[in-house]
Amino acid sequence: MTPGDPLNPDLSAFAQVVEPFRVMDILARALAAERDGRDIIHLEVGEPDFPTPPPVIAAGRAALAAGDTRYTPAHGTRALREALAADYRWRHDAEIDPERIVITAGASAAILLALAAGVNPGEEVLLPDPGYACNRQFVAARGAIPVGLPVQAEHGFQPTAESVAAVWGANTRAVLLGSPANPTGTCLSRERLAAIVEVVRERGGLVIMDEIYAQIVFDGSEPSAAAGFPDVVVINSFSKYFAMTGWRLGWMVVPESWVDPVRRLAQNLFVAPATMAQTAALEAFTPETEALLQTQVRELQRRRDVLLEALPGLGLKVQARPEGAFYIYADCTAHGPDSEALCARILDQAGVALTPGTDFSPSRGREYLRIAYTQSEARLCEAVERLRAAL
Ligand SMILES: Cc1ncc(COP(=O)(O)O)c(C=O)c1O
C-alpha cells in the first residue's frame, strides 16, 4: 500500500496508509483477555505504573476549584516556563531563557510543532531504526518523508556521525534523535551527539532531540542537549519521569530564532496547553516530589537488573545494555522468525503482554520484542516464570 492508493476516496492519502500503533492493538487484546477473566501482566504500554505524585494531583484539584480553567498563552504560563528553566539550571547546569521554552500538549505536540517549524513537505527526516513508532507518522503527517537511519547493536542502537553522514542526502532536512531511546533504553553519549550535530550543521540541517526519558537514567546521566547546543530543538514531557501521561503536558526548548514562529504555530494549531495541568505541574519541581521521583528511578533500575539477569535464560538476547527509560529491546529469533506471532502466542499462553519490534523497526522488527518494565518486581518475576513455561 502506498499513499494515493484509491482505497477510500473520502480519506487523505496519509489517513489511508497510516499504520496502527501496534502496542495499542496488543493492549486491546490484553484487555479483552482480562474481561474474559484472565490475569494479564502488562509489559506492553510505555506508561509508568507509578501514580502522578500526590502534591501534583492536589495542586490540580486546587486549580480546578479556583476556576483555573481558561486559556493560557499558547506557549504556556510564565510560571511553568520559569520553573523549567530553574530545573535546567540545577539538573543540567544549563542557563535557558524561559522565553525559549514552549509548553505543549505532551511531547507528541512538541514533535509536531518542531516538524511544522523546521521541515517542509517533501523533505526527508532521518529516524533511527529502531525508534519510537509514532515518529514516522508525525513526519508523514507533515507531508515530509521518514527515512530509516540504520543503527547497530554494537553502537548501542544509536546513530553515529558516520551513519548520519552516510544516509544524509540532498533532500534531507533533519534528524530526530532520542536519548535514552524508545525501544532500546540506550543513551547517546555527549561526544557522539556533538559529532552528529557537527555533521548536520555542515549540511545546514536540523537536529531534534527527544529527551522524554532523560531524567530516567541509571548509570550516570549526560546533561541535556539544551546545555551547549542552542541550535538543537529539545523535546521533553511530564508524561514519563513525572508520571503524568494523562495530563497531556510537555515542552520543548527551541533556538532563539524559533521563538516567535513557534508561538504563532502553537497559537494556530493548539491555542494553548491544558491550563490546570500547567498549574499542577508547578508542584513537580519541589524537593519532596523530586525525592519521590528519584525513589521511583531506583525502583526502575532494580527492575531492569532483574530482567537483564533473567532474559538470557529465556532465549531473549539483550544486545545493548539499556541505560535508562523503562524498556528492554530483546532479540527473540531463538523462538522463531516473527515477533508478532511470538507476542501473540505469549499473550495467549502466558498471559504476558509484550510489544513486537515491528512497531519500532520497519526493517528488522520481526527479530525483536520490547519489554516495558512498568510492573512491580514481584509481577516481573511472575512474568519471567510464565515466560519460562511458555517458551
Ligand atoms: C520517545 C517518545 N517520544 C514521545 C512520546 C509521546 O509522549 P507524550 O505522552 O508526552 O506525548 C513517547 C511516548 O511513549 C515516547 O516514547
The ligand as a Gaussian input file, in Angstrom:
#p B3LYP/6-31G(d) Opt

LIG

0 1
 C       10.188000       8.566000      22.644000
 C        8.832000       9.130000      22.884000
 N        8.541000      10.368000      22.441000
 C        7.314000      10.893000      22.624000
 C        6.301000      10.192000      23.259000
 C        4.957000      10.837000      23.438000
 O        4.809000      11.254000      24.753000
 P        3.719000      12.282000      25.295000
 O        2.825000      11.482000      26.204000
 O        4.491000      13.299000      26.075000
 O        3.010000      12.872000      24.145000
 C        6.564000       8.905000      23.743000
 C        5.510000       8.121000      24.409000
 O        5.629000       6.934000      24.635000
 C        7.861000       8.363000      23.551000
 O        8.191000       7.138000      23.982000

